[in-house]
Amino acid sequence: MLIDIQRLTALRHIAPKSDVRYYLNGVHVQYNSEKDADNLTFTATDGNMLGRFTDTALDDSGEKYSGESFELIVPLETLAAIKVGARHPGTAILTGTGDDWVITDGNTSHRFTPIDGKFPNADIVIPTGEPSNEPAPFNFELLANFTKVSKAMRVPRPGCFQIEYNGMASARVTHYKLPDFIGVVMPFRA
């Protein structure tokens, strides 16, 4: 399966580095064969913020992927080893089953064992309705991580995120140059 390696590695800025909830220390990759579009998601969370990119899954030749549904958590160590620069083509090939997976990035292969654990259901924390527009305090260190994601994606004005204020409930975070990205941040509670 072809994957956007830039999106996958950019989300490492959202995942915690060494959380006791070990299943959060990576990026969750999920392919849902029952959906037609946006059936491939990359998600990371630390419990206070969440970032997700959606995409349509393609096979190695660029055609719509038609394999079985799967999900796995790519460890941060694997993502840190992948170097994405200005000359990078942007795509890599993800293959594997069970405990043996490989991300082939040009001439480099990154073999890894997915983190063994159940990633939380991120769909239940992403706000879906209209925001209340009621202001709330936010931890700017969390918001800075969204800027790191957009810098990794090399978009203009990386810090120009829109926060949909929702009182003391979770707030949706978007960037005008990243239409396939959605973030969620929890308000600061004293």
Secondary structure, DSSP 8 states (H G I E B T S, - for coil): -EEEHHHHHHGGGTS-SS-SSGGGSEEEEEE-TT-SSS-EEEEEE-SSEEEEEEE--B-TTSSB-----EEEEEEHHHHHH----TT--SEEEEEEETTEEEEEETTEEEEE----S----GGGTS--S----------HHHHHHHHHHHHHTT-SSTT-EEEE--TTS-EEEEETT-TTEEEEE-----
